[in-house]
Amino acid sequence: MTFEYKYTIETKSTEEQIAELVDYMKALEEVHRNESAKDSPDSEKLTTLETEITAKRTEYENLGGTFD
C-alpha cells in the first residue's frame, strides 16, 4: 500500500529559517520571563525552556545568525 501525503513541505531559504527562529526564540524567552516572574516559578518548566532556547540559539548561529 502506498501512503499518500496530503501536505507538502516547502523548502525555506536560510533567511526565512533565521527569521522563523528569531520569532520562536522571542516567544520562548517571553514565556521564560513570565514564568521566572511568578512567586513560585516551575523550575522544571524553566529548565525545559532554557534547554530549548539554547538549542534554538545554536541552530540560529549555525545558520549564520548573530546577536548584534
ZIQUI-V143520 format. One line per field, one symbol per residue. phi: phi as a letter, one per 40 degrees, with the letter a starting at -180 (. if undefined). psi: psi as a letter, one per 30 degrees, with the letter a starting at -180 (. if undefined). A space follows every 10 residues. Layout:
phi = ???
psi = ???
//
This chain:
phi = .ccbccbbcc cbcdcccccc cdcccccccc ccdccccccb cccccccccc cccccccccd ccchcbbc
psi = kkkkkfkkkk kkleeeeeee eeeeeeeeee eeeeefflei kjeeeeeeee eeeeeeeeee effgkli.
//
